[in-house]
Amino acid sequence: MSIVIVDKIYITLLYMLNNYKKHEIIHLGVKTLKTFGNRLKERRKELNFTQETLSKALNINRVTYQGYETDKHKPDIETLVKLADILHTSTDFLLGRYERNQ
């Protein structure tokens, strides 16, 4: 009987993870999962930068940058490194490998 309960919880969790909208933050009780776009937007706002300012610094279109924050687009490695430098953070933080900005 306990195997059935574990299976149902596992299946429910997989369903939630596979079907959430990319711009949403999922609360799983103990841990909050943030997307790349959530972390990027959060850090930009902490530094009082606008999307326009960052897109100019990166030499990209503002709509492309907006796509990063909404998780519709992913930056290439070179752009990711530039973003981390401009935002005074690490690529690991932006990618979700660390919970705290370092």
C-alpha positions as CSV (number, residue, x, y, z in Angstrom):
1,M,0.0,0.0,0.0
2,S,2.8,2.5,0.8
3,I,4.3,1.9,-2.7
4,V,1.0,3.1,-4.2
5,I,1.0,6.3,-2.2
6,V,4.6,7.0,-3.1
7,D,3.9,6.4,-6.7
8,K,0.9,8.8,-6.6
9,I,3.0,11.5,-5.0
10,Y,5.8,11.0,-7.5
11,I,3.4,11.0,-10.5
12,T,1.7,14.2,-9.1
13,L,5.0,15.9,-8.6
14,L,6.1,15.0,-12.2
15,Y,2.8,16.3,-13.5
16,M,3.3,19.6,-11.7
17,L,6.8,20.0,-12.9
18,N,6.0,19.2,-16.5
19,N,2.9,21.3,-16.7
20,Y,3.7,24.6,-14.9
21,K,3.9,27.8,-16.9
22,K,7.5,28.9,-17.3
23,H,6.9,32.4,-15.8
24,E,5.4,31.0,-12.6
25,I,7.2,30.1,-9.4
26,I,6.3,26.7,-8.0
27,H,6.0,26.3,-4.2
28,L,6.9,22.8,-3.2
29,G,6.6,23.4,0.5
30,V,10.2,23.6,1.5
31,K,11.9,24.9,-1.7
32,T,10.9,27.5,-4.2
33,L,12.0,26.9,-7.8
34,K,13.0,30.0,-9.7
35,T,13.6,30.1,-13.4
36,F,16.5,31.8,-15.1
37,G,14.2,34.6,-16.1
38,N,12.9,35.1,-12.5
39,R,16.5,35.3,-11.2
40,L,17.5,37.7,-14.0
41,K,14.6,40.0,-13.5
42,E,15.0,40.0,-9.7
43,R,18.7,40.9,-9.9
44,R,18.0,43.6,-12.5
45,K,15.5,45.2,-10.3
46,E,17.8,45.0,-7.2
47,L,20.3,47.2,-9.2
48,N,17.6,49.5,-10.5
49,F,18.4,48.8,-14.1
50,T,15.8,48.9,-16.9
51,Q,15.4,46.3,-19.6
52,E,16.4,49.0,-22.1
53,T,19.6,49.7,-20.2
54,L,20.7,46.1,-20.1
55,S,19.7,45.4,-23.7
56,K,21.9,48.4,-24.8
57,A,24.8,47.2,-22.6
58,L,24.5,43.7,-24.3
59,N,24.0,45.2,-27.7
60,I,20.8,43.3,-28.3
61,N,17.2,44.2,-29.0
62,R,15.0,45.0,-25.9
63,V,12.5,42.4,-27.0
64,T,15.2,39.7,-27.1
65,Y,16.2,40.7,-23.5
66,Q,12.6,40.7,-22.5
67,G,12.4,37.1,-23.8
68,Y,15.2,36.1,-21.4
69,E,13.2,37.4,-18.4
70,T,10.1,35.6,-19.5
71,D,12.0,32.4,-20.3
72,K,11.0,32.5,-24.0
73,H,14.6,32.8,-25.1
74,K,17.9,31.6,-23.6
75,P,21.1,33.7,-24.0
76,D,24.2,32.1,-25.5
77,I,27.2,31.5,-23.3
78,E,28.9,34.8,-24.2
79,T,25.8,36.8,-23.4
80,L,25.2,34.9,-20.1
81,V,28.8,35.8,-19.0
82,K,28.2,39.4,-19.9
83,L,24.9,39.4,-17.9
84,A,26.6,38.0,-14.9
85,D,29.4,40.7,-15.1
86,I,26.9,43.6,-15.6
87,L,24.7,42.4,-12.7
88,H,27.7,41.7,-10.4
89,T,26.7,38.1,-9.9
90,S,27.7,34.6,-11.0
91,T,26.5,32.6,-13.9
92,D,25.9,29.8,-11.4
93,F,23.4,32.1,-9.5
94,L,21.6,33.0,-12.7
95,L,21.4,29.4,-13.8
96,G,20.0,28.3,-10.4
97,R,23.0,26.4,-9.2
98,Y,23.2,28.6,-6.1
99,E,20.2,30.0,-4.1
100,R,22.1,33.1,-3.0
101,N,23.7,35.8,-5.1
102,Q,27.4,35.5,-4.9
